[in-house]
Amino acid sequence: MNRDNWGSNLVFFLLGAACGAAVALLYAPQEGEETRRFIGQKASEVKDKATEVTTNLTQAAKEKASMISDKMQDMVNRGQQAAGDSLNAAADQARTTANSIS
């Protein structure tokens, strides 16, 4: 199973399980009111689980995005520092060359 799809696969599994349970209950020999109440409870549980999974996935995505942003900023800073160092070295070389000519 692809790690990126784990959360969505879990949500689909839970929804499928809830639908299967609802169909099984509709064919069970219970009173209609009791069956509707049970289906309502199970639907609420599935909704809560789906909300929890979605919240966890959102938090994980935010953490990954923050980590990537920090790494990119570090790379930009290192690139700017390297460019500045190269320019300073070139300027020093130009001054040395100019002083040796005069």
Buried (B, 14 or more C-beta within 10 A) or exposed (E): EEEEEEBEEBBEEBBEEBEEBBEEBEEEEEEEEEBEEBBEEBBEEBEEBBEEBEEEBEEEEEEEEEEEEEEEEEEEEEEEEEEEEEEEEEEEEEEEEEEEEE
